[in-house]
Each structure stands twice: as C-alpha cells, then as structure tokens.
Amino acid sequence: MTKIICHRGDSGRYPENTMLAFQKAAQCGADGIETDVHLTKDGEVVLIHDERVDRTTDGTGFVKDMTLLQLQKLNAASGDQRQTGIQRIPTLEEFFAFLEPTGMSANVELKTGLFEYPGLEEKVWNLAERYHLQKRIIFSSFHGESLLRMKRVAPNAPCGLLTNGKLENPGQILEELGLQALHPWYLRLNGTIIDQIQKKGLELNPYTPNMVLSLGWLISKNVTSVITNYPERAMALRRMIQNKKD
C-alpha cells in the first residue's frame, strides 16, 4: 500500500518546515514527513528548504552564515499568508524528538547541492541513532555525492536519488550507486519506469503530486510513497482505491 508522506510537513495548510506543520501532519494520520536539512555557521542541523532564509522568514541571508541563535530569532512563518502566529526554524534534534514517539517515518533531504556542509551527513546520522530512528528514515538528495558520503557513514542507511530530469535506465543507475530508491518529479514518471523500478525491488517515492488525477494514478500503481502537500486528499484517495480493490 502506498504511503502518504507530508512534503515539508502538512505544508498545504501550514507554514512549511515548522513544528506546527509537522504536528499537523501527525494529527492527520499521514505515514511520514519529508523535510530538508542545512548546517548553521556554528554547526547545528536545522530544517529549512532554501539555502537562504529570505523566502520563508523575515530575515535575509544564507543559513550557513548564521548561528542557530540568529536563525531562531526569525519568524519562519513570515513568508506564508496564513495567520498561524510566529513559528521558529526547528533543529533536526527538535524534529527527531517529536518524531520518535509518533511511529511515523521521515524522509530527510540533504540540501548539499549548493554548499557541501562538511560533516552534515555524520551529524544527521548521529542524531538518528540518538533517537533510535535508523529504521524509520530514508535520506534523499539531488547531490549524489552526499548520498555516497551518507553510505560511508552508515552503509545500511536507505538512500534515494532525487531527480527532476529524465533518466535513462534509472534502475541500473541506482544499483550502480548502491542506492535503494528513486525520488523523481512525478511528471517524469511513466508506466515503464515504474515497472522497471518495482521489478528491481527498489523504492519509488515521487514528489510532489497534489492533484486528484496524479495522486490517484500513482497510488493505483502502488508506488512506495507519494510526497505531497495535501496528505488528507491523498489518504482519502488511497481509501477509495483500496475499497474498490476489496
């Protein structure tokens, strides 16, 4: 059965990558949460999508140039038109502490495409071990080298390659890299790619289908998960499809 993963938390209704969005994702009954990690100037792992804080907060500048204290003075909901009150940029440790008792899974995207963030992979894995989440996390990145670094830190950690382009023979590429999953932009998928990935026993976790037709098609094809901004919509479709099968 396809799992429903909340993209940056329940971001269709609440400010992305905030504890509020994560809490609402858990309350709605989704299977997991996708989030993004960066490293601060003083070496703390924080959750925010962009390399800069400008789009989602009332600050300006690169995450890497700010300390955790500076970042947590910002309002992480200021880029959102919905009235949710002030939200802070969470740390990964804060997120893991929240996640541990929920039983939910996590898709942690390593945002290393622009900056390498030396030591990020090891810091993330050490926190996963501290909160006993090793078997509930998959790591993803557009930057293949970051995934290979994670494999060197934790050889058994499941890792998925993010891509927004066309891939020729993606199953073979994943096997050659020693990765366990493909995380494609959902519009790049077709039946042939889905069949190839599934026949090889690899995971397929497309992002970010939000409309009924795309969600319904992917769920009917039994992809591993859908990473969506609208988890309640996806869960309703999954129930409907499952009821038809029964």
PyMOL commands that set and color helices and strands:
alter all, ss='L'
color gray80, all
select helices_A, chain A and resi 19-27+63-65+68-71+92-102+120-130+134-136+144-153+170-177+186-188+191-199+212-220+231-245
alter helices_A, ss='H'
color red, helices_A
select strands_A, chain A and resi 3-7+32-39+45-47+105-110+137-141+159-163+181-184+203-204+225-228
alter strands_A, ss='S'
color yellow, strands_A
deselect
rebuild
show_as cartoon
